[in-house]
Amino acid sequence: MQKQFFLFCVLFLTLFSAYPHTLQAQNAGEPYVILVEFTLDESRVDEAIGLLSDVQLQTLENEEGCLVYDVLLNEEDPAHVFIYESYESEAAYKVHSSASYFKEIVLKKLKPLIKSQKITKVFPLNFEGALGDAEI
């Protein structure tokens, strides 16, 4: 997982430095992306990680509209967790948040293990013409 993150950072920095003048904000019809940041009860981190793994697997297997669902642990503090979620649209995100496994795993089982939480809606930067339809 660290290798993937490192490769993503290298790609991002390369594109950002090569094409800084072509950045554009999100337009309608582009992916719906959120970053979820939370702190877990330190005594129940292993249990929470198991639940996060379950919801990640269910999401990626059952939701065509989910583009990315990455669970990231803070290297220095495993109780500090980030989730990067990207969906085809806001409607696809609503399918996710109303799924029965989301309600069962996240709302019933995981929520009691979370001490604090912050959800931030973000948008991907577009590098106009930088990659186009090229494969990475």
Secondary structure, 3 states (H helix, E strand, C coil): CHHHHHHHHHHHHHHHHHCHHHEECCCCCCCEEEEEEEEECHHHHHHHHHHHHHHHHHHHHHCCCEEEEEEEECCCCCCEEEEEEEECCHHHHHHHHCCHHHHHHHHHHHHHHEEEEEEEEECCCEECCCCCCCCC
